[in-house]
Amino acid sequence: QVHVVESGGGLVQAGGSLRLSCAASGRSFSLYAMGWFRQAPGKEREFVATATWRSSSTYYADSVKGRFTISRDDAKNTVYLEMNSLKPEDTAVYYCAAAPYYSASVIRPSTYDYWGQGSQVTVSS
């Protein structure tokens, strides 16, 4: 069993910054990817960003490119999401997810087997 634990989030004014952290633990295997999704009230869960381990690649949703940065600490199986220039439309519950196996699509929620409990991010206008 893999445990995914998030931290960070909170309330910030538009234009501000927040940082989310996510650590995966419980099994000694190499993860394929760890990433972030978000879900706003009344909307479907959507992809935000992900980082793959072996290829050291990062992927971002168009809505956050240039504002959000995902980074990782391989030794700790941890990823971070630095969120800058936040907008009210970024308000959502942010979920961290871990994918143990390769997938052709890193933006699909089904690629990720393990999920965190979610962290609320609220951006006021």
N, C-alpha and C positions, 0 to 999 in steps of 0.2 A: 504494500500500500504506500502511495506517495502522498505526502501532506504538502499542501501549498498554502503558505501564510503570507498575507498582505499586511502592509502598514502604510501610513500616510493618509492623504486625502484631507478633506475638511472644507471650510468655507473661505472663499477669497473673492475679492472684487475683480471685475473685468479688467484685463490687462495684467493681472498678477500672475504668480507662479506657484506651483505645487510640485512635490516630488512623491511618487509612489515607489514602494519597494516590495519585492516578492521573493520569498525563499522557498525552494522545494527541498524536501528531505524525506527520508524513509527507505530509499533504495539506493544502492551503489551502482547505478548505471549511468551511461551518458545519455542525456536528454537530446532529442533532435531539435527542439525549439521551446522557447518560453515566450509568452506574449501577453497582450492586454486586449480585452474587449470591454465594451461599455453598453449599458442599457438604460435608456431614459424612460420615464413613465409613459406607458401606452405605445412604446416602440419596441421593435425587435432588437435583440442583442447584435451589436455590430463590431466588426474588427477595428482595432485602433493601431496596433503596432506589434511586431514580433521580431525576435532575434534567433537565428539558428546557430547551433553550436559549431558543427564541423566546418561549414562553409563561411562562418563568420559574417553572415549576411543579415541585413535588417530590411524590414518592409514596413511601410506606413500607409494608412488610409489617406486619401487625397485631402480630406478635411483637416488633417493635423500636420501634414508635411510642412516643414519649416518652423513649426512651433513646438512640436514634441520631439524628444530624443529618447530612444531606448538604448540602454547599455547593460552590460552583463559582467558578472564576476564568476568566471568558470569554476574556480576552486570552491566557491560557496553555493553553486547552483542558484544564483540570485540574479534577478534582473531589476532594473530601475527604470522608471518612466519619469523623465523631467518634462514638466508641462509649463510652457511659457506663453505669454500673450493670450491668456485664457479668455474665452468668450462665454456668454450665458448659455449658448447652445452646446457647450462642453459639459454642462451639468448632467450627471448620470451616476449610476453605480458602476464602478470600474472593477472588472474581474480579471485576476491573473489566471493564466492557464499554462499547463505544461504538456508537451507532446513527447512521448518517449520514442516514437517511431517516425520514419520518414513519410512524408505525404507530398503529393504533387501540388497541393494547395495549402498554404499556411494561413489563409484568411478565413477558412471555414471553421466554425466552432467544433465540428465533428472530428477535426484533426487532433483535438486536445482531449486527453483522457482525464486530466486532473485539474480541478478548479478551486480557486480560493473562495472565501466567503463573501467577498465584495467589499468595496470601500466607497463611501459616498463622497462625491466631489460636487460642490455647489458653487457656481460662479454667479455673483450678483451683479446686476447692471448699474 
